[in-house]
Amino acid sequence: MSRISVRGFAVASATAVTTVGAVVGVATGNAAQATSDDNFEATAADSTLLADIPAGAQAQVQVASLAEQADVQAAAADATARKDAEEAARLKAAEDAEAKKKAADEKAEREKKEREEREAREKAERASRDAVRDASSFAAQGSYSVSEVKAIARQMVPASQFQCFSNIVNHESTWNYRAQNPSSGAYGLVQALPGSKMASAGADWMTNPATQIKWGLSYMNSRYGSPCGAWSFWQANRWY
């Protein structure tokens, strides 16, 4: 029972009292007294409070009021919880989207850097290949020092492959273009077996280190893909 219900109860009680008073007044012939009583009772009815309601009814009113307050508070709490959950979900989604975007950007940056480095290496290798000289561009000499032979090799072998080529030559002949294996007959800088194979690169294969370098470079490229490929094989097998 609400506050309005309590007042309605009081008004109904006052109306009933007023009606009884009016009937009594008419019966005794005292109309003025009845009117006065009627006004008094109506005023009394307007001033009826919760204290005038029986104790049982008061308890019901109080319980109903507390229940309504609890319902309102629970509804407010639920609304706040939903709002908080929605806000948390929105923030989480924003964080996830930002993390994905960052990861995608970092991946794209890595791929771009790797592509640029690969292109730079390829460009350098092309430039190195373009810069190499052919054996025929070197004037023949009666003899060559180790440093002169190495200088020729640097101009004929691509820069990215020179160290591998040098490693093989150093192990095979220690850069001696006249080196010969007495047991197998292998000859020259790269120890071609037999040495006469190098004739395909030039008739002066026995005395010209440039001709030997030309043949050795061609052999390594055709059989192992590059001097570095040949060097990897040599390291595993001690021959190539």
VMD Tcl script that draws the C-alpha trace (Angstrom):
set ca {
  {0.00 0.00 0.00}
  {1.48 3.38 -1.07}
  {1.23 6.79 0.54}
  {-1.69 7.64 -1.75}
  {-3.48 4.49 -0.65}
  {-3.11 5.51 2.98}
  {-4.63 8.89 2.36}
  {-7.45 7.29 0.37}
  {-8.15 5.05 3.32}
  {-8.32 8.08 5.62}
  {-10.63 10.00 3.33}
  {-12.95 7.03 3.00}
  {-13.09 6.72 6.79}
  {-13.87 10.41 7.19}
  {-16.62 10.25 4.59}
  {-18.23 7.41 6.41}
  {-18.17 9.34 9.70}
  {-19.60 12.44 8.05}
  {-22.45 10.48 6.56}
  {-23.41 9.04 9.92}
  {-23.28 12.47 11.56}
  {-25.55 13.94 8.93}
  {-28.17 11.27 9.43}
  {-28.15 11.75 13.18}
  {-28.53 15.51 12.81}
  {-31.61 15.22 10.58}
  {-33.17 12.73 12.91}
  {-32.99 15.12 15.87}
  {-34.01 18.11 13.75}
  {-30.71 19.91 14.45}
  {-29.65 20.72 10.85}
  {-27.11 23.37 11.84}
  {-25.43 21.02 14.23}
  {-25.22 18.37 11.48}
  {-23.59 20.87 9.11}
  {-21.06 21.84 11.78}
  {-20.30 18.27 12.54}
  {-19.90 17.58 8.83}
  {-17.28 20.30 8.44}
  {-15.44 19.14 11.53}
  {-15.31 15.53 10.39}
  {-14.14 16.49 6.90}
  {-11.32 18.51 8.42}
  {-10.42 15.63 10.67}
  {-10.38 13.32 7.67}
  {-7.94 15.56 5.82}
  {-5.57 15.47 8.76}
  {-5.53 11.68 9.07}
  {-1.90 10.31 9.25}
  {-0.22 6.94 9.01}
  {-0.48 6.69 12.78}
  {-4.31 6.49 12.44}
  {-4.01 3.27 10.34}
  {-4.09 -0.07 12.14}
  {-0.65 -1.53 12.96}
  {-0.98 -4.41 10.44}
  {-1.74 -2.02 7.60}
  {1.22 0.17 8.61}
  {3.61 -2.81 8.33}
  {2.29 -3.63 4.87}
  {2.81 -0.06 3.70}
  {6.37 0.06 5.05}
  {7.31 -3.31 3.49}
  {5.89 -2.27 0.12}
  {7.83 0.99 0.23}
  {11.12 -0.76 1.05}
  {10.52 -3.33 -1.71}
  {9.93 -0.57 -4.25}
  {13.11 1.19 -3.15}
  {15.06 -2.08 -3.47}
  {13.67 -2.64 -6.97}
  {14.67 0.86 -8.05}
  {18.17 0.45 -6.62}
  {18.59 -2.97 -8.25}
  {17.47 -1.59 -11.62}
  {19.93 1.29 -11.28}
  {22.74 -1.11 -10.35}
  {21.94 -3.34 -13.35}
  {21.96 -0.34 -15.69}
  {25.32 0.81 -14.30}
  {26.78 -2.68 -14.63}
  {25.61 -2.94 -18.24}
  {27.05 0.47 -19.03}
  {30.38 -0.46 -17.43}
  {30.48 -3.76 -19.32}
  {29.73 -2.05 -22.62}
  {32.43 0.54 -22.01}
  {34.96 -2.16 -21.07}
  {34.10 -4.11 -24.23}
  {34.49 -0.98 -26.33}
  {37.90 -0.21 -24.83}
  {39.04 -3.84 -25.30}
  {37.93 -3.81 -28.94}
  {39.79 -0.53 -29.50}
  {42.95 -1.96 -27.88}
  {42.74 -5.13 -29.99}
  {42.28 -3.11 -33.17}
  {45.25 -0.89 -32.30}
  {47.43 -3.94 -31.52}
  {46.51 -5.57 -34.84}
  {47.22 -2.37 -36.73}
  {50.59 -2.01 -35.00}
  {51.51 -5.62 -35.79}
  {50.49 -5.17 -39.42}
  {52.51 -1.96 -39.71}
  {55.58 -3.61 -38.17}
  {55.27 -6.59 -40.52}
  {54.92 -4.30 -43.52}
  {57.96 -2.32 -42.38}
  {60.04 -5.50 -41.96}
  {59.02 -6.78 -45.37}
  {59.83 -3.41 -46.93}
  {63.25 -3.36 -45.27}
  {64.01 -6.94 -46.35}
  {62.90 -6.15 -49.90}
  {65.08 -3.05 -50.03}
  {68.10 -4.97 -48.67}
  {67.54 -7.79 -51.18}
  {67.25 -5.32 -54.05}
  {70.40 -3.54 -52.86}
  {72.33 -6.84 -52.78}
  {71.10 -7.79 -56.22}
  {72.02 -4.38 -57.55}
  {75.49 -4.64 -56.03}
  {75.95 -8.12 -57.50}
  {74.85 -6.91 -60.94}
  {77.24 -3.98 -60.68}
  {80.00 -6.34 -59.59}
  {79.33 -8.66 -62.52}
  {79.24 -5.76 -64.92}
  {82.54 -4.49 -63.56}
  {84.47 -7.74 -63.98}
  {86.98 -7.98 -66.76}
  {87.52 -10.81 -69.19}
  {90.82 -12.64 -69.33}
  {91.55 -11.23 -72.76}
  {91.65 -7.70 -71.35}
  {94.89 -8.46 -69.47}
  {98.19 -8.19 -71.33}
  {100.25 -11.37 -71.10}
  {103.37 -11.27 -68.96}
  {106.38 -13.53 -68.72}
  {105.69 -14.19 -65.02}
  {103.34 -13.08 -62.24}
  {103.73 -12.55 -58.52}
  {101.10 -13.76 -56.08}
  {99.90 -10.20 -55.50}
  {99.54 -9.66 -59.27}
  {97.58 -12.87 -59.67}
  {95.26 -11.86 -56.84}
  {94.79 -8.42 -58.39}
  {93.72 -10.04 -61.66}
  {91.32 -12.34 -59.82}
  {89.73 -9.39 -58.00}
  {88.95 -7.82 -61.35}
  {87.52 -10.99 -62.85}
  {85.57 -12.52 -59.94}
  {82.42 -10.75 -58.65}
  {83.15 -8.99 -55.36}
  {80.49 -10.97 -53.47}
  {82.18 -14.24 -54.57}
  {85.83 -13.32 -54.38}
  {86.49 -14.51 -50.83}
  {85.06 -17.96 -51.57}
  {87.09 -18.16 -54.79}
  {90.18 -17.06 -52.90}
  {89.64 -19.70 -50.20}
  {89.57 -22.50 -52.77}
  {92.62 -21.23 -54.69}
  {94.57 -20.75 -51.48}
  {93.91 -24.37 -50.45}
  {94.48 -25.82 -53.94}
  {97.60 -23.95 -55.06}
  {98.45 -21.14 -52.62}
  {97.96 -18.80 -55.63}
  {100.73 -20.44 -57.64}
  {99.54 -20.47 -61.27}
  {102.24 -23.03 -62.15}
  {101.42 -25.44 -59.33}
  {101.24 -29.10 -60.39}
  {100.26 -32.18 -58.44}
  {102.92 -34.81 -59.16}
  {100.64 -37.74 -58.49}
  {97.39 -36.70 -60.14}
  {98.61 -34.21 -62.69}
  {96.20 -31.48 -61.53}
  {97.49 -28.11 -62.65}
  {97.27 -24.37 -62.05}
  {95.51 -22.04 -59.60}
  {92.35 -24.14 -59.34}
  {94.12 -27.52 -59.90}
  {92.16 -28.53 -62.98}
  {92.35 -32.28 -63.61}
  {93.70 -32.77 -66.11}
  {95.13 -29.30 -66.61}
  {94.44 -29.45 -70.33}
  {90.76 -28.86 -69.57}
  {91.60 -25.19 -69.24}
  {92.42 -25.02 -72.94}
  {88.71 -24.28 -73.47}
  {89.37 -20.87 -71.87}
  {92.56 -20.12 -73.81}
  {95.58 -21.71 -75.41}
  {97.87 -20.06 -72.90}
  {96.32 -21.89 -69.97}
  {99.71 -23.10 -68.66}
  {101.27 -19.62 -68.36}
  {98.46 -17.12 -68.03}
  {96.72 -16.89 -64.62}
  {93.88 -14.85 -66.15}
  {93.02 -17.80 -68.43}
  {93.11 -20.16 -65.43}
  {90.87 -17.83 -63.39}
  {88.43 -17.60 -66.30}
  {88.19 -21.38 -66.56}
  {87.97 -21.92 -62.79}
  {85.20 -19.35 -62.39}
  {83.21 -20.93 -65.22}
  {83.65 -24.40 -63.69}
  {82.48 -23.29 -60.22}
  {79.46 -21.49 -61.64}
  {78.34 -24.36 -63.86}
  {78.82 -27.13 -61.29}
  {78.03 -25.42 -57.97}
  {76.17 -22.27 -58.96}
  {78.90 -19.94 -57.72}
  {82.34 -19.91 -56.10}
  {80.62 -19.79 -52.70}
  {78.63 -22.89 -53.61}
  {81.90 -24.58 -54.58}
  {83.53 -23.47 -51.34}
  {80.70 -24.95 -49.27}
  {81.17 -28.27 -51.07}
  {84.93 -28.10 -50.62}
  {84.57 -27.54 -46.87}
  {82.41 -30.67 -46.56}
  {84.51 -32.89 -48.84}
  {88.00 -31.36 -49.09}
  {87.69 -31.35 -52.85}
  {85.36 -29.81 -55.40}
}
mol new
graphics top color blue
foreach p $ca { graphics top sphere $p radius 0.5 }
foreach p [lrange $ca 0 end-1] q [lrange $ca 1 end] { graphics top cylinder $p $q radius 0.2 }
display resetview
